[in-house]
């Protein structure tokens, strides 16, 4: 995916910053000192680096990443609405200020089944619609609570109106089968991506979501304490690296090598997974064809014996 736009709310001097990036050439940031250039660049990190954290005021340090003139949750909702996006905050959020980062990513053509990503992200990618330029986009948000520094990841996608299946993305196989019986008993929109074998949990989830009433909204990623889903989801997002002017040539070379090695390793791993998948499918089809040939030969021999 390619980062096309990003927005920051209540982060340092970025009380409200929205920036569009070039996809075919470098983007250049020009401005006076302390106008928010570095803060804007750093804000991208919070969308792409799992371990990134904001600084909150405490007894040990005077660092504070929360804007001194923070927008309220309602003001953020109003700004999102003015950009034709649904609200991010509902009644279950605290009234304390939040630090928010939102990224708009262009979805490139890739084999989605070749990645180990969460069912929710799969659905967000698959259910995205083409714009007037025949491009598809994914919008991802990360929200920090200013009281404890904890954060949550949100994806923008079509989400069921029925609260009974609002957590369908993280349901067990038994729960998904029960939801199928209740909300999609006719197996509408149920299709097998590999054209063989049993339906996967995601294929069942997708059929339910395509059959029931949905609305476009920001939906929180239901993750565990170690954020395993978010970590695996990062495999389809761009890699992030920030190099300051004080960085040495050696440091830049090491960073570039690390990024290149990581990228190559990931692509090789994905190619191996895809190759194994194709090999298994080819093997199954070969076995099936051999079984059919065996059946035909037995039929012909049996038929010839009867004629004799």
N, C-alpha and C positions, 0 to 999 in steps of 0.2 A: 504494500500500500504506500501511497505517496501523501505526505502531509501538505494540504493545500491552504488551510486557514487554521488559526488558533486564537482563542480568546482567553483572557485572564481577568478575574474579578477579585478585588481586595488583596492582591499580592504586591506588597511593598508599594512602590510608586504607581503600580498598574491597578489603579482603582477600577478602571474599565478600559482594557486594551484589546483591540481586534486587529489582526494583521493577516493579510493574504500573501502567500508565497508563490514564487515562480517555479514552475515544474521543469522548464527546459534550460534555465540559466540561473546563476546565483542571485540571491536576494541581498540587497545592501541596505544596512540600517545606518542612517545619518542623523545626528542630533547633538544638542548641547550636553554637557556633563550633567549627570543626575537627572536625565529626562526619562530614563526607563529602558534604554537599549539593552543593557546586560540583563535586567530583570525580565524583559520580554523573551530574550533568548533562553534564559534559565527556566522560564515557565514551561517551555517545551519538554524539558526533562521530566517534569512531574507526570506527563502522559506516557512516557516511554521507558522510564526507569522505575522498577518496582520499589527499590529501597529508598527512593528520594523522600525526604521529609521537610516540613516547614519548621521554622524557628518560632517559638512562642515565648513571651516574656516570663521569666521565672527568677528565683532568688540567686541563681548561679551565673546567669548571663543576661546582658541587656539586649541581646539580639531579638528582633521581633519582625517577622515577615508579614504580619497583618497590617493592612493599610490603616493609617491614622484616621482616615475619613471613609470608613467602610460602608459599602452599600448594604441595605437590608435584604433579606431573602425576597421580599415582595418586589423590591426595586430590580433585583436580578431577574426575577420571573417576568417583570414588565419589559425589560430589555430583550430577553429571549423572545417574548411574544412579538415585539416590534420587528424581529428578524425571522418571523414565521416559524419559530420553534416552540414546542410545548414547554410548560413550566417545569422547573427542576425541583422546586421545594413544595412540599405539601404540609399538612398539619402535623405529621409525625416528626418533622424536623424541629430542632430547638430554635428559639428566636435569636440565639447568639449569632454573631457574624460568621460567615463561612468563606474560606478561600477556595475559589473555583477555577478549574482549568478545563477548557473544552477544545477539542481538535476535530477538524473535518478532514477525513482521509479519502483520497480517490482510490477506489477498489480496482486493482489491476486484474488481468485475467490470470488465474492460477487454479490449480486443482485443489479445491477446498478439502477434499477427503484425504489429501496427502499430509495434512497437519493435524496434530493432536490439540484441538482447541475446544473450548466449552460449547455445549449445545446452544447456549444463548448467543454467543458470538456467531456461530454458524447460521443461526436463524436471522440475526441482524444483517449479516452479509447477503444471505439468500433473499431476504424479503425487501432489500433496498430496491428502489425504483430508478429507472433511467431519467435523467433530467433532459432539458431541451438540447443539450449537446451530446446526448447519447452516452453520458458518463454516470457511473454509480458511485455513491459516497456513503461512508460510514461515519457517524458522529459519536465520539467517545468523550465522557466527562470524568473528571476526578474531583471529589469534593472533600475538603478538609474541615473538620470541626475545630473552631478556634479555642474551644475549652480544653481539649485533651490532645489535639494534634492527630487524632485518628482519621483515616480517610476511607472513602468508598469509591468504587468504580461503577460508572453507569454507561449503558449503551442505549442509543436511540433506535427504537424499532417498534413494529406493530406488536401490541401486547393484548392478551385477552381481557375483555371487559368483565367477564365472570371471575370473581375472586377465588372461586373454588379451584381454579387451575392457574392462578397467578404465579405459583412457584413450580410450574410444570418442568422448567429447564433443569432443575436439580432433583427431580423425583426419581424414585427407585423403579425398577422394571415392573414390580407388582403394582405400584401406584400408577404408572403410565398405562398398563393394561386395563386397570380399573377405569381410568379416565377415558380410554378408548371406548369402552362399553357404554359409558354414560354420555360422552360428548361427541363421539363419532362412531356410533354402532354400525353404520353402513360402510365403514372403511373408505369414506370419500377422500380423494386426494392422497391416498396411500400408495406410494410407489417405491420400488427398490432401485437404488442408484446403481447397483452392480448387476441388475437383471437376474439375480440368482440368490439362493439362500433365504434365510429368514429376514424379516424386517428388523432393522436396528431400532434402538430406543429413540434415536434422533428422528428417524423416518416416521415413527409413530407420533412423536411430538409435533413434527412439521405438519402432518396431516390434520392433527387436532387444531393447530393454530390457523391453518388455511381454511378450516371448516367453520370455526366459531367466529363470533363478532370480536373484532380487535380495534384498538385505537393506538395512534402514534404517541409514544411517550418515552421519557427517560426511565429506564428500568435498572435498578441496582443489581450488580452481579453478586449472586449469593455464593460467597466463597468461604473456605475454612480459615482457621486462624493463621495458617502458613501461606495463605493466598496462592494455592497451587494452580487454581484455574486462571487467575490473572497472569501468573508466570508463564503458563503454557500458551495463553492467548497472545503474549508479546511476540511469539514467533512469526506472526503475520504482519507485524508493525515495523516501521523503519527503526534502524539502530540509531542510538543517540551518542554523540561525543562532543564535548565542549572543550575547546582549546583557547586559552587566553593568550594575549600578546607576550606574556612573560614565559610562555612555554618554550623550552629549548627544542632545537631541531631533533635531538635524540628522543625527546619525549613525544614529539609529533610523529616521528617515524615509528616508535613503539605503538602508539595509539592506532595509527593507520594499519600497521601489521596485525594488531589484535583484532581490529574490525574486519579486515580482509580474511584472516584465518577463521574467525567466527562465522562470517558469511559463507565461506566456502564449505566449512564443516556442516553447516545447516543444510546447504543445498545438496551436498553429497548424501547426507542422511535422508533427506526428503526423496532424493532420486532412488536410493536403495529401498526405501519403503514402497514407493510407487512400483519399482521393478519387481519386488516380492509380490505385491498385489496382482500385477499383471501375470506373473509366473503362476501363481496359485489359480487364477481364473483360467489360464491356458491349460493347466494340468487338469482341472475339473472338466473343461470342455473336451479334452482329449479322452479322458476316461469315459465320459458320456458317449462320445462318438464310437469308441471301441465297444461299449456295451450295446449300442444300437447295431453295429456291424456284426457282433456276435449273435445277436437275436435274429438278424436277417439271414445269416449263414445257417443257423440252426433251423430256421423256417424253410430255407431252400432245400437243405439236406433231408428234412422230414418230409417235405412235399415230394421230393424225387423218390424217396423210399416207398411212399404210398403209391406212386405211379408204377413203380417196378413191381 
